[in-house]
Amino acid sequence: MNNRVLFGIMCILFNQVGVPCFMQGQTSTGIKRIVFLIISCGVIGFINVIKGIILGVKILKMTDEEYEEGKGTFSAGIPL
């Protein structure tokens, strides 16, 4: 399994808790996502789930070359 497939699956399954942010090395964004999820009682988490599904499918449809060009710029959910 290559990184693109793993990242796409993680976006679909765990975007609401910031796992894709941690995978990209954006720990502060991942922590903010967890804090906002708790503060909003899950409302922001629901939004992040929808955005994660969209981003995950988009990444899974990419070729490896397209993924490498855009690596580090993928962002889905709140905070941006």
ChimeraX attribute file (.defattr): number of C-alpha atoms within 10 A of each C-alpha:
attribute: neighborCount
match mode: 1-to-1
recipient: residues
	/A:1	5
	/A:2	7
	/A:3	12
	/A:4	20
	/A:5	18
	/A:6	15
	/A:7	20
	/A:8	23
	/A:9	20
	/A:10	19
	/A:11	30
	/A:12	20
	/A:13	16
	/A:14	16
	/A:15	30
	/A:16	27
	/A:17	22
	/A:18	28
	/A:19	22
	/A:20	28
	/A:21	23
	/A:22	14
	/A:23	15
	/A:24	15
	/A:25	12
	/A:26	14
	/A:27	15
	/A:28	12
	/A:29	19
	/A:30	23
	/A:31	17
	/A:32	16
	/A:33	25
	/A:34	20
	/A:35	13
	/A:36	19
	/A:37	21
	/A:38	14
	/A:39	11
	/A:40	10
	/A:41	11
	/A:42	14
	/A:43	12
	/A:44	19
	/A:45	23
	/A:46	15
	/A:47	16
	/A:48	25
	/A:49	20
	/A:50	17
	/A:51	19
	/A:52	26
	/A:53	20
	/A:54	15
	/A:55	22
	/A:56	25
	/A:57	15
	/A:58	11
	/A:59	22
	/A:60	16
	/A:61	14
	/A:62	14
	/A:63	10
	/A:64	14
	/A:65	9
	/A:66	12
	/A:67	18
	/A:68	12
	/A:69	9
	/A:70	10
	/A:71	11
	/A:72	13
	/A:73	9
	/A:74	15
	/A:75	17
	/A:76	23
	/A:77	19
	/A:78	20
	/A:79	15
	/A:80	9
